[in-house]
Amino acid sequence: MKKAFLAPYAMLVFALIGLGVALYDAYIIYNGQTLWCPPPINGCNEVASSPYARIFNLPVGYFGVVYYLYMLCLAALLAFDPFSGGLRFAALAYSAVGVSFSIYFMYLQIEFIHAFCIYCLVSAVMTALLLVAAFLHRRATLVGESPAGETGYAAGRPTPWRASAR
């Protein structure tokens, strides 16, 4: 299997891990329970009970579930159609939005909440890995082989603006 086709499978793994974290967070908050935090980082409940933990009066974990479900479906579709321009763009754009939100939430934890949540950190890492995988997949499929066995743009296939030059 070529490296260009491994990125969607990596994205599936990252999205599944992120979905598990988001589902746990959403389930615990929905049921009004306290989050279990491992000993080195024990600020999960402080972060979850802060006023910054809600958007439009919904817990951030709910948005995480939607985000990771979308990324899971997108990665599965990319595994079946790795050369789809729309899917590649959607993976890049949506994972970039996710990274932007993760950076914002990390900033809030550092500057305003003064506590860290291990689940937020794991989610931020998974989101960053999704962006890296989406970028690497887009890059590999632009210069890789097409399904018909043609060589990619880097190897000299005529591009629309160079088609008349040949």
Contact map, one row per residue, 1 for C-alpha under 8 A:
1110110000000000000000000000000000000000000000000000000000000000000000000000000000000000000000000000000000000000000000000000000000000000000000000000000000000000000000
1111110000000000000000000000000000000000000000000000000000000000000000000000000000000000000000000000000000000000000000000000000000000000000000000000000000000000000000
1111111000000000000000000000000000000000000000000000000000000000000000000000000000000000000000000000000000000000000000000000000000000000000100000000000000000000000000
0111111000000000000000000000000000000000000000000000000000000000000000000000000000000000000000000000000000000000000000000000000000000001100110010000000000000000000000
1111111110000000000000000000000000000000000000000000000000000000000000000000001001000000000000000000000000000000000000000000000000000000100000000000000000000000000000
1111111111000000000000000000000000000000000000000000000000000000000000000000000000000000000000000000000000000000000000000000000000000000000000000000000000000000000000
0011111111100000000000000000000000000000000000000000000000000000000000000000000000000000000000000000000000000000000000000000000000001101100000000000000000000000000000
0000111111110000000000000000000000000000000000000000000000000000000000000011011001000000000000000000000000000000000000000000000000001100100000000000000000000000000000
0000111111111000000000000000000000000000000000000000000000000000000000000011001000000000000000000000000000000000000000000000000000000000000000000000000000000000000000
0000011111111100000000000000000000000000000000000000000000000000000000000000000000000000000000000000000000000000000000000000000000001000000000000000000000000000000000
0000001111111110000000000000000000000000000000000000000000000000000000110010000000000000000000000000000000000000000000000000000011001100000000000000000000000000000000
0000000111111111000000000000000000000000000000000000000000000000000000110011000000000000000000000000000000000000000000000000000000000000000000000000000000000000000000
0000000011111111100000000000000000000000000000000000000000000000000000000000000000000000000000000000000000000000000000000000000000000000000000000000000000000000000000
0000000001111111110000000000000000000000000000000000000000000000000000000000000000000000000000000000000000000000000000000000011011000000000000000000000000000000000000
0000000000111111111000000000000000000000000000000000000000000000000110110000000000000000000000000000000000000000000000000000010001000000000000000000000000000000000000
0000000000011111111100000000000000000000000000000000000000000000000100010000000000000000000000000000000000000000000000000000000000000000000000000000000000000000000000
0000000000001111111110000000000000000000000000000000000000000000000000000000000000000000000000000000000000000000000000000000010000000000000000000000000000000000000000
0000000000000111111111000000000000000000000000000000000000000001000100000000000000000000000000000000000000000000000000000110011000000000000000000000000000000000000000
0000000000000011111111100000000000000000000000000000000000000001100110000000000000000000000000000000000000000000000000000000000000000000000000000000000000000000000000
0000000000000001111111110000000000000000000000000000000000000000000000000000000000000000000000000000000000000000000000000000000000000000000000000000000000000000000000
0000000000000000111111111000000000000000000000000000000000000000000000000000000000000000000000000000000000000000000000100110000000000000000000000000000000000000000000
0000000000000000011111111100000000000000000000000000000000001101100100000000000000000000000000000000000000000000000000100010000000000000000000000000000000000000000000
0000000000000000001111111110000000000000000000000000000000001100100000000000000000000000000000000000000000000000000000000000000000000000000000000000000000000000000000
0000000000000000000111111111000000000000000000000000000000000000000000000000000000000000000000000000000000000000000000000000000000000000000000000000000000000000000000
0000000000000000000011111111100000100000000000000000000000001000000000000000000000000000000000000000000000000000000000100000000000000000000000000000000000000000000000
0000000000000000000001111111110000000000000000000000000000101100100000000000000000000000000000000000000000000000000000000000000000000000000000000000000000000000000000
0000000000000000000000111111111000000000000000000000000000000000000000000000000000000000000000000000000000000000000000000000000000000000000000000000000000000000000000
0000000000000000000000011111111111100000000000000000000000000000000000000000000000000000000000000000000000000000000000000000000000000000000000000000000000000000000000
0000000000000000000000001111111111100000000000010000000000100000000000000000000000000000000000000000000000000000000000000000000000000000000000000000000000000000000000
0000000000000000000000000111111110000000000000000000000000000000000000000000000000000000000000000000000000000000000000000000000000000000000000000000000000000000000000
0000000000000000000000000011111110000000000000000000000000000000000000000000000000000000000000000000000000000000000000000000000000000000000000000000000000000000000000
0000000000000000000000000001111111000000000000000000000000000000000000000000000000000000000000000000000000000000000000000000000000000000000000000000000000000000000000
0000000000000000000000000001111111100000000000000000000000000000000000000000000000000000000000000000000000000000000000000000000000000000000000000000000000000000000000
0000000000000000000000000001100111110000000010000000000000000000000000000000000000000000000000000000000000000000000000000000000000000000000000000000000000000000000000
0000000000000000000000001001100011111000000110000000000000000000000000000000000000000000000000000000000000000000000000000000000000000000000000000000000000000000000000
0000000000000000000000000000000001111100000100000000000000000000000000000000000000000000000000000000000000000000000000000000000000000000000000000000000000000000000000
0000000000000000000000000000000000111110111100000000000000000000000000000000000000000000000000000000000000000000000011000000000000000000000000000000000000000000000000
0000000000000000000000000000000000011111110000000000000000000000000000000000000000000000000000000000000000000000000001000000000000000000000000000000000000000000000000
0000000000000000000000000000000000001111110000000000000000000000000000000000000000000000000000000000000000000000000000000000000000000000000000000000000000000000000000
0000000000000000000000000000000000000111110000000000000000000000000000000000000000000000000000000000000000000000000000000000000000000000000000000000000000000000000000
0000000000000000000000000000000000001111111100000000000000000000000000000000000000000000000000000000000000000000000111000000000000000000000000000000000000000000000000
0000000000000000000000000000000000001111111110000000000000000000000000000000000000000000000000000000000000000000001111000000000000000000000000000000000000000000000000
0000000000000000000000000000000000001000111111100000000000000000000000000000000000000000000000000000000000000000001111000000000000000000000000000000000000000000000000
0000000000000000000000000000000000111000111111110000000000000000000000000000000000000000000000000000000000000000001111100000000000000000000000000000000000000000000000
0000000000000000000000000000000001100000011111111000000000000000000000000000000000000000000000000000000000000000000010000000000000000000000000000000000000000000000000
0000000000000000000000000000000000000000001111111100000000000000000000000000000000000000000000000000000000000000101000000000000000000000000000000000000000000000000000
0000000000000000000000000000000000000000001111111101100000000000000000000000000000000000000000000000000000001000101110000000000000000000000000000000000000000000000000
0000000000000000000000000000100000000000000111111100100000000000000000000000000000000000000000000000000000000000000000000000000000000000000000000000000000000000000000
0000000000000000000000000000000000000000000011111110100000000000000000000000000000000000000000000000000000000000000000000000000000000000000000000000000000000000000000
0000000000000000000000000000000000000000000001111111100000000000000000000000000000000000000000000000000000000000100000000000000000000000000000000000000000000000000000
0000000000000000000000000000000000000000000000001111110000000000000000000000000000000000000000000000000000000000000000000000000000000000000000000000000000000000000000
0000000000000000000000000000000000000000000000100111111000000000000000000000000000000000000000000000000000010000000000000000000000000000000000000000000000000000000000
0000000000000000000000000000000000000000000000111111111000110000000000000000000000000000000000000000000000000000000000000000000000000000000000000000000000000000000000
0000000000000000000000000000000000000000000000000011111111110000000000000000000000000000000000000000000000000000000000000000000000000000000000000000000000000000000000
0000000000000000000000000000000000000000000000000001111111110000000000000000000000000000000000000000000000000000000000000000000000000000000000000000000000000000000000
0000000000000000000000000000000000000000000000000000011111000000000000000000000000000000000000000000000000000000000000000000000000000000000000000000000000000000000000
0000000000000000000000000000000000000000000000000000011111100000000000000000000000000000000000000000000000000000000000000000000000000000000000000000000000000000000000
0000000000000000000000000000000000000000000000000000011111110100000000000000000000000000000000000000000000000000000000000000000000000000000000000000000000000000000000
0000000000000000000000000100100000000000000000000000111011111110000000000000000000000000000000000000000000000000000000000000000000000000000000000000000000000000000000
0000000000000000000000000000000000000000000000000000111001111111000000000000000000000000000000000000000000000000000000000000000000000000000000000000000000000000000000
0000000000000000000001101100000000000000000000000000000000111111100000000000000000000000000000000000000000000000000000000000000000000000000000000000000000000000000000
0000000000000000000001100100000000000000000000000000000001111111110000000000000000000000000000000000000000000000000000000000000000000000000000000000000000000000000000
0000000000000000000000000000000000000000000000000000000000111111111000000000000000000000000000000000000000000000000000000000000000000000000000000000000000000000000000
0000000000000000011001000000000000000000000000000000000000011111111100000000000000000000000000000000000000000000000000000000000000000000000000000000000000000000000000
0000000000000000001001100100000000000000000000000000000000001111111110000000000000000000000000000000000000000000000000000000000000000000000000000000000000000000000000
0000000000000000000000000000000000000000000000000000000000000111111111000000000000000000000000000000000000000000000000000000000000000000000000000000000000000000000000
0000000000000000000000000000000000000000000000000000000000000011111111100000000000000000000000000100000000000000000000000000000000000000000000000000000000000000000000
0000000000000011011001000000000000000000000000000000000000000001111111110000000000000000000000000000000000000000000000000000000000000000000000000000000000000000000000
0000000000000010001000000000000000000000000000000000000000000000111111111000000000000000000000000000000000000000000000000000000000000000000000000000000000000000000000
0000000000000000000000000000000000000000000000000000000000000000011111111100000000000000000000000000000000000000000000000000000000000000000000000000000000000000000000
0000000000110010000000000000000000000000000000000000000000000000001111111110000000000000001001100000000000000000000000000000000000000000000000000000000000000000000000
0000000000110011000000000000000000000000000000000000000000000000000111111111000000000000000000000000000000000000000000000000000000000000000000000000000000000000000000
0000000000000000000000000000000000000000000000000000000000000000000011111111100000000000000000000000000000000000000000000000000000000000000000000000000000000000000000
0000000000000000000000000000000000000000000000000000000000000000000001111111110000000010011000000000000000000000000000000000000000000000000000000000000000000000000000
0000000110110000000000000000000000000000000000000000000000000000000000111111111000000000001000000000000000000000000000000000000000000000000000000000000000000000000000
0000000110010000000000000000000000000000000000000000000000000000000000011111111100000000000000000000000000000000000000000000000000000000000000000000000000000000000000
0000000000000000000000000000000000000000000000000000000000000000000000001111111111000010000000000000000000000000000000000000000000000000000000000000000000000000000000
0000000100000000000000000000000000000000000000000000000000000000000000000111111111110011000000000000000000000000000000000000000000000000000000000000000000000000000000
0000100110000000000000000000000000000000000000000000000000000000000000000011111111000000000000000000000000000000000000000000000000000000000000000000000000000000000000
0000000000000000000000000000000000000000000000000000000000000000000000000001111111000000000000000000000000000000000000000000000000000000000000000000000000000000000000
0000000000000000000000000000000000000000000000000000000000000000000000000000111111110000000000000000000000000000000000000000000000000000000000000000000000000000000000
0000100100000000000000000000000000000000000000000000000000000000000000000000111111110001000000000000000000000000000000000000000000000000000010000000000000000000000000
0000000000000000000000000000000000000000000000000000000000000000000000000000010011111001000000000000000000000000000000000000000000000000000010000100000000000000000000
0000000000000000000000000000000000000000000000000000000000000000000000000000010011111111000000000000000000000000000000000000000000000000000000000000000000000000000000
0000000000000000000000000000000000000000000000000000000000000000000000000000000000111111100000000000000000000000000000000000000000000000000000000000000000000000000000
0000000000000000000000000000000000000000000000000000000000000000000000000000000000011111110000000000000000000000000000000000000000000000000000000000000000000000000000
0000000000000000000000000000000000000000000000000000000000000000000000000100110000011111111000000000000000000000000000000000000000000000000000000000000000000000000000
0000000000000000000000000000000000000000000000000000000000000000000000000000010001111111111100000000000000000000000000000000000000000100110000000000000000000000000000
0000000000000000000000000000000000000000000000000000000000000000000000000000000000001111111110000000000000000000000000000000000000000000010000000000000000000000000000
0000000000000000000000000000000000000000000000000000000000000000000000000100000000000111111111000000000000000000000000000000000000000000000000000000000000000000000000
0000000000000000000000000000000000000000000000000000000000000000000000100110000000000011111111100000000000000000000000000000000000100100000000000000000000000000000000
0000000000000000000000000000000000000000000000000000000000000000000000000000000000000001111111110000000000000000000000000000000000100110000000000000000000000000000000
0000000000000000000000000000000000000000000000000000000000000000000000000000000000000000111111111000000000000000000000000000000000000000000000000000000000000000000000
0000000000000000000000000000000000000000000000000000000000000000000000100000000000000000011111111100000000000000000000000000000000000000000000000000000000000000000000
0000000000000000000000000000000000000000000000000000000000000000000000100000000000000000001111111110000000000000000000000000001101100100000000000000000000000000000000
0000000000000000000000000000000000000000000000000000000000000000000000000000000000000000000111111111000000000000000000000000000000100000000000000000000000000000000000
0000000000000000000000000000000000000000000000000000000000000000000000000000000000000000000011111111100000000000000000000000000000000000000000000000000000000000000000
0000000000000000000000000000000000000000000000000000000000000000001000000000000000000000000001111111110000000000000000000000001000000000000000000000000000000000000000
0000000000000000000000000000000000000000000000000000000000000000000000000000000000000000000000111111111000000000000000000001001100100000000000000000000000000000000000
0000000000000000000000000000000000000000000000000000000000000000000000000000000000000000000000011111111100000000000000000000000000000000000000000000000000000000000000
0000000000000000000000000000000000000000000000000000000000000000000000000000000000000000000000001111111110000000000000000000000000000000000000000000000000000000000000
0000000000000000000000000000000000000000000000000000000000000000000000000000000000000000000000000111111111000000000000010011001000000000000000000000000000000000000000
0000000000000000000000000000000000000000000000000000000000000000000000000000000000000000000000000011111111100000000000000001000000000000000000000000000000000000000000
0000000000000000000000000000000000000000000000000000000000000000000000000000000000000000000000000001111111110000000000000000000000000000000000000000000000000000000000
0000000000000000000000000000000000000000000000000000000000000000000000000000000000000000000000000000111111111000000000000000000000000000000000000000000000000000000000
0000000000000000000000000000000000000000000000000000000000000000000000000000000000000000000000000000011111111100000000011000000000000000000000000000000000000000000000
0000000000000000000000000000000000000000000000000000000000000000000000000000000000000000000000000000001111111111000000000000000000000000000000000000000000000000000000
0000000000000000000000000000000000000000000000000001000000000000000000000000000000000000000000000000000111111111100000000000000000000000000000000000000000000000000000
0000000000000000000000000000000000000000000000100000000000000000000000000000000000000000000000000000000011111111111100000000000000000000000000000000000000000000000000
0000000000000000000000000000000000000000000000000000000000000000000000000000000000000000000000000000000001111111111100000000000000000000000000000000000000000000000000
0000000000000000000000000000000000000000000000000000000000000000000000000000000000000000000000000000000000111111110000000000000000000000000000000000000000000000000000
0000000000000000000000000000000000000000000000000000000000000000000000000000000000000000000000000000000000111111110000000000000000000000000000000000000000000000000000
0000000000000000000000000000000000000000000001100100000000000000000000000000000000000000000000000000000000011111111000000000000000000000000000000000000000000000000000
0000000000000000000000000000000000000000000000000000000000000000000000000000000000000000000000000000000000001111111100000000000000000000000000000000000000000000000000
0000000000000000000000000000000000000000011101100000000000000000000000000000000000000000000000000000000000001100111110000000000000000000000000000000000000000000000000
0000000000000000000000000000000000000000111100100000000000000000000000000000000000000000000000000000000000001100011111011000000000000000000000000000000000000000000000
0000000000000000000000000000000000001000111110100000000000000000000000000000000000000000000000000000000000000000001111111000000000000000000000000000000000000000000000
0000000000000000000000000000000000001100111100000000000000000000000000000000000000000000000000000000000000000000000111111100000000000000000000000000000000000000000000
0000000000000000000011001000000000000000000100000000000000000000000000000000000000000000000000000000000000000000000011111110000000000000000000000000000000000000000000
0000000000000000000000000000000000000000000000000000000000000000000000000000000000000000000000000000010001000000000111111111000000000000000000000000000000000000000000
0000000000000000000000000000000000000000000000000000000000000000000000000000000000000000000000000000000001000000000111111111100000000000000000000000000000000000000000
0000000000000000010010000000000000000000000000000000000000000000000000000000000000000000000000000000000000000000000001111111110000000000000000000000000000000000000000
0000000000000000010011000000000000000000000000000000000000000000000000000000000000000000000000000000010000000000000000111111111000000000000000000000000000000000000000
0000000000000000000000000000000000000000000000000000000000000000000000000000000000000000000000000010011000000000000000011111111100000000000000000000000000000000000000
0000000000000000000000000000000000000000000000000000000000000000000000000000000000000000000000000000000000000000000000001111111110000000000000000000000000000000000000
0000000000000110110000000000000000000000000000000000000000000000000000000000000000000000000000000000000000000000000000000111111111000000000000000000000000000000000000
0000000000000100010000000000000000000000000000000000000000000000000000000000000000000000000000100110010000000000000000000011111111100000000000000000000000000000000000
0000000000000000000000000000000000000000000000000000000000000000000000000000000000000000000000100010000000000000000000000001111111110000000000000000000000000000000000
0000000000100100000000000000000000000000000000000000000000000000000000000000000000000000000000000000000000000000000000000000111111111000000000000000000000000000000000
0000000000100110000000000000000000000000000000000000000000000000000000000000000000000000000000100000000000000000000000000000011111111100000000000000000000000000000000
0000000000000000000000000000000000000000000000000000000000000000000000000000000000000000001100110010000000000000000000000000001111111110000000000000000000000000000000
0000000000000000000000000000000000000000000000000000000000000000000000000000000000000000000000000000000000000000000000000000000111111111000000000000000000000000000000
0000001101100000000000000000000000000000000000000000000000000000000000000000000000000000000000000000000000000000000000000000000011111111100000000000000000000000000000
0000001100100000000000000000000000000000000000000000000000000000000000000000000000000001001100100000000000000000000000000000000001111111110000000000000000000000000000
0000000000000000000000000000000000000000000000000000000000000000000000000000000000000000000100000000000000000000000000000000000000111111111000000000000000000000000000
0001001000000000000000000000000000000000000000000000000000000000000000000000000000000000000000000000000000000000000000000000000000011111111100000000000000000000000000
0001101100000000000000000000000000000000000000000000000000000000000000000000000000000001000000000000000000000000000000000000000000001111111110000000000000000000000000
0000000000000000000000000000000000000000000000000000000000000000000000000000000000000001100000000000000000000000000000000000000000000111111111000000000000000000000000
0000000000000000000000000000000000000000000000000000000000000000000000000000000000000000000000000000000000000000000000000000000000000011111111100000000000000000000000
0011000000000000000000000000000000000000000000000000000000000000000000000000000000000000000000000000000000000000000000000000000000000001111111110000000000000000000000
0001000000000000000000000000000000000000000000000000000000000000000000000000000001100000000000000000000000000000000000000000000000000000111111111100000000000000000000
0000000000000000000000000000000000000000000000000000000000000000000000000000000000000000000000000000000000000000000000000000000000000000011111110000000110000000000000
0000000000000000000000000000000000000000000000000000000000000000000000000000000000000000000000000000000000000000000000000000000000000000001111111000001111100000000000
0001000000000000000000000000000000000000000000000000000000000000000000000000000000000000000000000000000000000000000000000000000000000000000111111100001100000000000000
0000000000000000000000000000000000000000000000000000000000000000000000000000000000000000000000000000000000000000000000000000000000000000000010111111111100000000000000
0000000000000000000000000000000000000000000000000000000000000000000000000000000000100000000000000000000000000000000000000000000000000000000010011111111100000000000000
0000000000000000000000000000000000000000000000000000000000000000000000000000000000000000000000000000000000000000000000000000000000000000000000001111110000000000000000
0000000000000000000000000000000000000000000000000000000000000000000000000000000000000000000000000000000000000000000000000000000000000000000000001111110000000000000000
0000000000000000000000000000000000000000000000000000000000000000000000000000000000000000000000000000000000000000000000000000000000000000000000001111111000000000000000
0000000000000000000000000000000000000000000000000000000000000000000000000000000000000000000000000000000000000000000000000000000000000000000000001111111100001000000000
0000000000000000000000000000000000000000000000000000000000000000000000000000000000000000000000000000000000000000000000000000000000000000000000111100111110111000000000
0000000000000000000000000000000000000000000000000000000000000000000000000000000000000000000000000000000000000000000000000000000000000000000001111100011111111000000000
0000000000000000000000000000000000000000000000000000000000000000000000000000000000000000000000000000000000000000000000000000000000000000000001100000001111111110000000
0000000000000000000000000000000000000000000000000000000000000000000000000000000000000000000000000000000000000000000000000000000000000000000000100000000111111000000000
0000000000000000000000000000000000000000000000000000000000000000000000000000000000000000000000000000000000000000000000000000000000000000000000100000001111111000000000
0000000000000000000000000000000000000000000000000000000000000000000000000000000000000000000000000000000000000000000000000000000000000000000000000000001111111100000000
0000000000000000000000000000000000000000000000000000000000000000000000000000000000000000000000000000000000000000000000000000000000000000000000000000011111111110000000
0000000000000000000000000000000000000000000000000000000000000000000000000000000000000000000000000000000000000000000000000000000000000000000000000000000010011111111001
0000000000000000000000000000000000000000000000000000000000000000000000000000000000000000000000000000000000000000000000000000000000000000000000000000000010001111111000
0000000000000000000000000000000000000000000000000000000000000000000000000000000000000000000000000000000000000000000000000000000000000000000000000000000000000111111000
0000000000000000000000000000000000000000000000000000000000000000000000000000000000000000000000000000000000000000000000000000000000000000000000000000000000000111111100
0000000000000000000000000000000000000000000000000000000000000000000000000000000000000000000000000000000000000000000000000000000000000000000000000000000000000111111111
0000000000000000000000000000000000000000000000000000000000000000000000000000000000000000000000000000000000000000000000000000000000000000000000000000000000000111111111
0000000000000000000000000000000000000000000000000000000000000000000000000000000000000000000000000000000000000000000000000000000000000000000000000000000000000000111111
0000000000000000000000000000000000000000000000000000000000000000000000000000000000000000000000000000000000000000000000000000000000000000000000000000000000000000011111
0000000000000000000000000000000000000000000000000000000000000000000000000000000000000000000000000000000000000000000000000000000000000000000000000000000000000100011111
